[in-house]
Amino acid sequence: MSGNRTFTMLKPDAVEKGHIGAILQQITSSGFRIAALKLTQMTEDDAKTFYEIHKERPFYGELVEYMTRGPIVAAVLEKENAVEDFRSLIGATNPEDAAEGTIRKKFAASISENAIHGSDSDENAEIEAAFHFSGRDQF
């Protein structure tokens, strides 16, 4: 992925509220190309594995429950400087701290229901994309 790809997930709250189209429109209008996209449901095991890095944190159980309560949209995005540009586009984790016009400022309800995930490094983008897109789903 080295610099021109990143991974994102539209979280259950964004899907439940019908924001898929508006969020994808903002992503593509910002110059990202969608290389892979799918609507899926994370199992409890999927969520535990994906968020294993947080397993010692007090919010881990709530995070797993939240991420499995409904469908998510997983996507691989392409653009130069993808990870950094996408992190800027989605805004701060806490929507109250997010810049005006960012996805989280527009669509997130709270720090715990923050509408969207974006990889924080090229390495994690590759790992996270491989977690959701493998085998016949290759992009």
Secondary structure, 3 states (H helix, E strand, C coil): CCCCEEEEEECHHHHHCCCHHHHHHHHHHCCCEEEEEEEECCCHHHHHHHCHHHCCCCCHHHHHHHHCCCCEEEEEEECCCHHHHHHHHHCCCCCCCCCCCCHHHHHCCCCCCCCEEECCCHHHHHHHHHHHCCHHHCC
